[in-house]
Amino acid sequence: MTAPAAIKQADMRRLAAIANDHAMTIEVEADGKVYRFIPGIHNTRPQEDQAVDLGKGIRA
């Protein structure tokens, strides 16, 4: 019999989606191990001088 997973696959997918959507690294510690969810290089944060309306996706 296999050991139970430290982080469920559904939780891993949710964390990866959040990391990609917000272009940020998420770090989770479970069972003494650290798991990092790092977004891909193609994702970029909006520039400081760009205002983004997240509700409508319109750039000002």
ABEGO torsion letter per residue (X at the ends): XBBBBABBAAAAAAAAAAAAAAGBBBBBBBGGBBBBBBBBAABBBBBAABBBBAAAGBBX
